Structures are given as structure tokens and as C-alpha cells.
Amino acid sequence: MAESDAADKEWPEELNPEEPEQETERRIRVRDRRRVSLEGDAGGEGREGGDAPSLKPTYVEELEARTRAAEQKAADVQARFEQVRAELKRETDELRQRLARTADERVAREKAAFIAALLPVIDNLRRAVEAAESGGTKEALLDGLHGTISGFESAVAQAGAEPIEAEGQPFDPEIHEAVDTVEVEPEREGTVTAQYSRGYRLGGQLLRPARVQVGRSRGAAHGAGE
């Protein structure tokens, strides 16, 4: 008997065998109607949502369209800018390479010209050595040396170097290097009295100063000693 009661409890309420058949059918029908009604409502809401008109005002849609057009135009301008910048960089690199090649070629030409100008100097030196070895006269040896010096000076001048005038000029510490001094008359104070080695400059650049002797009057020399 207890097992029968437990089995009755395990049956769902709507399928309870002890419940009248009409009540069971009524409950099932009510449940089915509710389910159909809910599905119908869901379908109706979906249809209403699909057919609903846009709630955006016309001017908002126009602003959105203008915004999209402006963004597209900005993207096009940016792409064009990147293209122009790449082309400019390429042209700049090519120009830099051409200038570098031109500079290298110019240096090579100037170097070749300078070496060519030194070749006669070498020839004069060889002739002077040959004259000395063959027992030539002193005058012949001196002529060869003078020709060598002239060749050097000509080659240096062709390279653009200019000698610095020193002897008899006022002492200038920018282009003269005082090696020693000598006592002179007061009117020759600060004058270059002798040149030991010639100075040169190339354009505005000082290659080396002239090494000179500077005159100092007796009074200036005594003042320096005190």
C-alpha cells in the first residue's frame, strides 16, 4: 500500500491518474494555448520591429552622410600626402647621390691635375742629381734647383695656394709666427726683418704661418727686460 502511494506521488500533477480526465485535458489545453499565444506575440513584436520607420531626423542623416564624406576625403588626402612624401624622399636621395658623385669626380680631377703639375718638378730634381753626379758645374746644379723650386711654386699656385708676404711687412700674429727678434730703429718697431720659411693660405684658410724675425727697438727691448 505504501508503494502505491509513493508511485502516485511520483506522477506529475497533470498526469495524476486519480484526477478526473476532464480536468487533465483542461489543464493541458490551457498550457498549449499559453505557449501558442506567447509565440504569436513574439512573432508579432518581430514584425512590428521590422516594419518600424527610422526615428532619426533628416538633418541627422544628412550630417552623418557629410561626416562620412569628409572622413573619406581626409583619407584620400592622407594617402596622397604619403605618396608625395615618398616621391620627394626618393628624389632627394637621388639628388644627394648625384651631388656626392659630382664632388668625388671633382676631387679626383683636382688631384690628378695637382699630380700632373708635380711631374715637371720631379724631372728637374732628376736632372739636378744627374748633373751633380756627372761632375757638372755649380751653376748647372743651382739652375736645376731653381727650376725645381719654380716647379713647386707653380704646382702650389695651380692648386689655389697663395704665398704670404712677410719680409718688410708689419708683424701680424694671424699669419706670422715670430721665431726671434732683432734690435732695430724705433721706426721699424714691429716690422718683419727676415723670413725663415714662407707661409701659405688657401682662400680664407691658413695652411701654415710664415716663420719670421721681428724687429724691436732698443727702448721696447729694455722695457720688456724690466
C-alpha positions in Angstrom: 0.0 0.0 0.0 2.9 2.4 0.8 4.5 1.6 -2.5 1.3 2.5 -4.3 1.1 5.9 -2.5 4.8 6.6 -3.4 4.1 5.8 -7.1 1.1 8.1 -7.1 3.3 11.0 -5.7 5.9 10.4 -8.5 3.3 11.1 -11.2 3.2 14.7 -12.4 0.3 16.6 -11.2 -1.3 17.0 -14.6 -1.0 13.2 -15.2 -2.2 12.1 -11.8 -4.3 9.0 -12.6 -6.6 9.8 -9.7 -7.5 13.3 -11.2 -10.6 13.4 -13.4 -9.9 13.1 -17.1 -11.7 16.3 -18.0 -9.6 18.4 -15.6 -6.4 16.9 -17.0 -7.4 17.8 -20.6 -8.4 21.3 -19.5 -5.0 22.0 -17.9 -3.2 20.7 -21.0 -5.3 22.8 -23.3 -4.6 25.9 -21.2 -0.9 25.2 -21.2 -0.9 24.8 -25.0 -2.9 28.0 -25.5 -0.4 29.9 -23.4 2.5 28.6 -25.5 0.8 29.5 -28.8 -0.1 32.9 -27.5 3.5 33.6 -26.5 4.9 32.5 -29.8 2.3 34.6 -31.6 3.2 37.6 -29.5 6.9 37.2 -30.2 6.2 36.9 -33.9 4.1 40.0 -33.8 6.7 42.0 -32.0 9.3 40.9 -34.5 7.1 42.0 -37.4 6.4 45.3 -35.8 10.1 46.0 -35.1 11.0 45.1 -38.7 8.4 47.4 -40.2 9.1 50.3 -37.8 10.3 53.5 -39.6 13.6 55.2 -38.8 13.4 57.5 -35.8 16.4 59.7 -36.9 15.6 63.2 -38.2 16.5 64.0 -41.7 19.2 66.6 -40.7 20.9 63.9 -38.6 21.1 61.6 -41.5 22.5 64.4 -43.7 25.1 65.2 -41.0 26.2 61.6 -40.9 26.5 61.4 -44.6 28.6 64.6 -44.7 30.8 63.2 -41.9 31.4 60.0 -43.9 32.2 62.0 -47.0 34.6 64.2 -45.0 36.3 61.2 -43.5 36.8 59.7 -46.9 38.2 62.9 -48.3 40.6 63.1 -45.4 41.7 59.6 -46.0 42.3 60.4 -49.7 44.3 63.5 -48.8 46.4 61.5 -46.3 47.1 58.8 -48.9 48.2 61.5 -51.5 50.4 63.1 -48.9 52.1 59.9 -48.1 52.7 59.3 -51.8 54.1 62.8 -52.4 56.4 62.4 -49.4 57.7 59.1 -50.6 58.4 60.6 -54.1 60.1 63.6 -52.5 62.3 61.4 -50.4 63.3 59.3 -53.4 64.2 62.4 -55.4 66.1 63.9 -52.5 68.1 60.7 -52.1 68.9 60.6 -55.8 70.0 64.2 -55.8 72.2 63.6 -52.8 73.8 60.7 -54.6 74.4 62.7 -57.7 76.0 65.6 -55.7 78.2 63.1 -53.9 79.3 61.6 -57.2 80.0 65.0 -58.7 82.0 66.0 -55.7 84.1 62.8 -55.8 84.7 63.3 -59.5 85.8 66.9 -58.9 88.2 65.9 -56.2 89.6 63.2 -58.4 90.2 65.7 -61.3 91.8 68.2 -59.0 94.1 65.5 -57.5 95.1 64.4 -61.0 95.8 68.0 -62.0 98.0 68.5 -58.9 100.0 65.3 -59.5 100.5 66.3 -63.2 101.8 69.7 -62.1 104.4 68.0 -59.8 105.8 65.8 -62.6 108.0 68.5 -64.0 109.3 69.1 -60.5 110.4 65.5 -60.3 112.1 65.9 -63.7 114.1 68.9 -62.6 115.2 67.1 -59.5 116.4 64.2 -61.5 118.3 66.5 -63.9 119.9 68.3 -60.9 121.0 65.0 -59.4 122.4 63.7 -62.7 124.3 67.0 -63.2 125.8 66.7 -59.7 126.8 63.0 -60.2 128.4 63.7 -63.6 130.6 66.4 -62.2 128.6 69.3 -63.5 129.4 72.9 -62.5 127.9 74.6 -59.5 125.9 76.9 -61.8 124.3 74.0 -63.5 123.3 72.5 -60.2 121.9 75.8 -59.0 119.9 76.2 -62.2 118.4 72.8 -61.6 117.5 73.6 -58.0 115.9 76.9 -59.1 113.9 75.2 -61.7 112.7 72.7 -59.1 111.7 75.5 -56.7 109.8 77.2 -59.6 108.1 74.0 -60.5 106.9 73.5 -56.9 105.7 77.1 -56.6 103.8 76.7 -59.9 102.2 73.5 -58.8 101.1 75.0 -55.4 99.7 78.1 -57.2 97.7 75.9 -59.6 96.2 74.1 -56.5 95.0 77.5 -55.3 97.6 78.2 -52.5 99.0 81.7 -52.2 102.3 82.6 -50.5 102.1 85.0 -47.6 104.1 88.2 -47.9 106.2 88.6 -44.8 109.6 90.4 -45.0 109.2 94.1 -44.6 105.6 93.8 -43.6 104.1 94.7 -40.2 104.1 91.7 -37.9 100.6 90.0 -37.9 100.2 87.2 -35.4 97.3 85.8 -37.5 99.6 84.9 -40.4 103.2 85.3 -38.9 105.0 83.2 -36.4 107.7 85.1 -34.6 110.8 82.9 -34.2 113.2 85.6 -32.7 113.6 89.3 -32.6 116.4 91.7 -33.5 117.1 95.2 -32.4 116.1 97.9 -34.9 115.5 101.6 -35.1 112.3 102.9 -33.4 110.6 103.5 -36.7 111.0 99.8 -37.7 109.5 98.5 -34.4 107.2 95.5 -35.1 108.4 95.0 -38.6 109.3 91.6 -40.0 113.0 91.8 -40.7 113.6 88.3 -42.1 111.7 85.2 -43.2 112.8 81.7 -42.4 110.0 79.8 -44.1 107.3 81.0 -46.3 103.7 80.8 -45.2 100.7 79.8 -47.4 97.0 80.2 -47.4 94.3 78.6 -49.5 91.4 81.0 -50.0 90.5 82.1 -46.5 92.2 79.2 -44.8 95.7 79.5 -43.4 97.8 76.5 -44.4 100.7 77.5 -42.3 102.0 80.8 -40.9 105.3 82.4 -42.1 108.1 81.8 -39.6 109.8 85.3 -39.3 112.1 87.5 -37.4 110.6 90.6 -35.8 112.4 93.9 -35.2 112.3 95.6 -31.8 113.6 99.0 -30.9 116.1 99.4 -28.0 113.6 101.1 -25.8 111.0 98.3 -26.2 113.6 95.7 -25.6 114.7 97.4 -22.3 111.1 97.7 -21.2 110.4 94.1 -21.8 113.6 93.2 -19.8 112.4 95.2 -16.8 
